[in-house]
Amino acid sequence: LAVGMQDREAGIPMRTDSIFRIASQTKAIVSTAVMMLQERGALVISDAVGKYLPEYQNTTVALPQEDGGYEVVPATRPITIRDLLTHTAGIGYGSGPAAAAWEQAEIQGWYFAHRREPVRETVRRMAELPFDAQPGERFVYGYNTDILGAVVEATSGQALDSFLADNIFKPLGMTDTHFYLPAEKAPRLAVTYGIDAEGKLSRSPDESSMAGQGAYVEGPRQSFSGGAGLLSTAADYSKFLEAMRNGGALRGKRILGRKSVELMTVNHLGDIDFRPGMGFGLGFSIIEDLGAHGAIGSFGNFAWGGAYHTTYWVDPSEELVVSYMTQLLPATEADDHSKLRVAIYAALE
């Protein structure tokens, strides 16, 4: 179902094959790629990241000081692949205690499409910077899955875009999922808008920034961000979600074993705080307590979303997959996600 406009100014209606910047919805796909490589014996998720990316063998952490500065100390242990999958490696988006150092290195924010260096080089430079917390200490959302993208490249011998295309997109028939759009598909890319605190909707600027239209068509096409780089359609992403709901297979094409999917979709945080009633698995948030969570849904829902106000969830108990695409950044006053959930569950008999 397509509702609204793909481009209001040009009068182009939204279509079922409109293409969207899915940002952090990339994370679940790259996390799945890591689990595929574990099944093939290329890695084990308990491995130290430094086994595959040597610069991560000995990392540092910035401890805030009372004077507003920070002290750099060694990490108490090596970061593991599982730490990255669960966002417990202590790695943020460059805005932590050592933000000035990250800014100087020009590594801040989730947007990579404009970069003229391969993501492997960006990830290498990250390792030289102080992280936000000790490994395993707390949930810190950040570059974890971008680093996993580099691990995929190191262990598979393929560039990340090629690995995903060969092992996930082609088997599942995800023909419209890319890091950068082929020129012939550019007219299908939905325009990004923003909603301010007063509820006013306006077209985002055209410059290639994370709050603009981006460099997904005309950009340098050199950086494959495993954390936030993909473009897709609602139909394509639904194929991926349906494969996960089915235990790793869709229409006879298996991308992952059933037990690996089970491991990805249970809480791995233990006593680490996340959100009320929720845990986090290997790439997905998980509803653990419906009452504490406070929103309509089911125990065991796994989900996430993207910076451009996209969202998805899978409800195994209801045999339900939802892929909802919009292009709003910021979406300060938008309440459509909550209303969508209520409308869908109210329709169930």
MARPA-295546 format. One record per residue (C-alpha): z, y, x. Coordinates in steps of 0.02 Angstrom, whole numbers, plus 50000, padded with zeros to 5 digits. Each point is the difference from the previous one (the first is absolute). Example, Ala and Ser with C-alpha at 12.3 -4.5 7.8 and 13.67 -1.06 7.14 Angstrom:
503904977550615499675017250069
END
This chain:
500005000050000499525017250067500735016049926499785018250051498915008050131499494994350174499485018050037500515013149872499005014250077498394990050006500294992249829499964982150068501034988049893501134986950075499164982950008500644982450020499164999550172500695016850060500734998750175501745006050045501005003750157501354986849984501055005650150501574989150013499284986649887499134995250163501684993550060500054984649888498264994850056500415001650185501664991249974499024985849921498864999650153501544997750110500584985449894498274992350011500105000850189501714991749995499254985749899498644998350132501264998950141499515016550081501755007349980501704997249921500805014449906501644997650094499055003850162500355016150094498605012549974499995002250189499314982450019498345006749934500175018750033500935000750168500495018349984501164995149857501064988350104501225013950046500105014449878501215014549975500955008249858500465018449972501825002249952500365016849915501325010950084501175012849923499095014350087498394995749908499224991050146499894981550033500404987150133498724986950048500744982650018499214982850026499684989249847501354986849981498694986349984498114998049995499135004349837499314984749911498474998049890501184996649854500855016750034498315008549979499594990249841501665005349921500035017950068501624996550091499335003650175500705017749996498275007950009499655014849886498535011749977500455011550144501245011049906501634992550065501235006650130498645001050133498735008549885499555012950132499464986450122498964991549865499215016649955499565003150182499194982950007499025004549841500654984749909500765005149834499614995549821499064985049931498235007350007498884992750137498205002049937499665015550106500574992250164498754997650140501004986550089500144981649951501604995849908500484988450142500135015150116500995010149873501194985349980500164998550189500525018350012501284997649860500954987650106500375013750128500925010649869501814998149939500154991349833501155004849856501214985249993500454983950088499014984449951500754991649848501195014549964499205007749844498425001849897498905013550079498305002349921498655004450126498704993850123500574981949994498414993349920498875010450112500824990850144499714983649907498155004749991500005000650190500884983150004498634992949889498695006450123500934993150151500294982749927498344997749910498835007650129499165010149862500065018349951501115002249847498575004949885499014984450048501494988349981500415006449827498184999449945499724982350063501644992449943500535009549843498665011449927498504988450009500904984349938500765009549853498425009649958500765017050041498325008250030500595018049983501504999950118499745009250165500865011050128498525012049996498705000749862498194995350027498945015449962499254992349844501734998049923500595017850035499535006349824501254987749927501505006850097501205008449879500505018050036501805003450050501015012249896501785006350009501355003949872501265013250051501795002349941499405010149851498824986249944498415009250052498554988850050498815005850137498674992450112500634996050174499165009150145498494992150082500664999650178500324983250079501894999349979501194988449910500225012949862498125003349986498454989849964500144991450169498794993450131499604983749912498145003749988499565012250139501404996050122499914992350175500264982249932501014994650151501774997549933500404985349885501725004049932500874984049947501335010449914498975011849893498144999750039499094990349866498915005349853499774988549851499694998549814501204994549864498974984349976499974995650185501865002450024500334989849844499104985450082501205000850146501515001149885499384985849891499804989250155501815003750046500584996549822499094983350010500894995050160498665005750121498374994949918498705007049880498554990749921500124985850124500115011350153501674998450088500545013650120501834995250019501144985249967501164999749851501584999350105499475015150101499785009949840501724994349944500745006250164499145016949982500645002949824501884997550022501275012550067500224999950190501175015050016501664991249979501365013450001498825014150050499925013649866498345002949915499885005149817501164995649854499624982649935498604997450127499674991650164498524999550118499014984950054498594998450126498935014549939500625001849821501495007349907500884987049891501005002249838501624990350022501105007149862499125007149847501545009249937500395008250166498165004350021500025008749831498144999249960499064987949889499304984850088500534982550052501064991750132498864995750146498715013849974499205004550166499165016750022499625015650101498855015149991499095013550098500185018350044498575005249886501044994649848499294982549988501144985749951499974981449966501154985949954499964981349970501124991949870499904981250030501084995549850498845009249881498414994750094499645018650016499085010250133499865019049988498905010750114500095018449955498965012650096500105019049997499705013150136501435012549992500845007550154501245007249970500454992449833501655009249985500205000649811498944984949951500914987249892498544988649961500634985350104501584998149897499065002149836498694987550054501334986750033500795002649830498324999549909499474983850086501634990849970500135006449822498324991849964500614982750051500414988549854
END
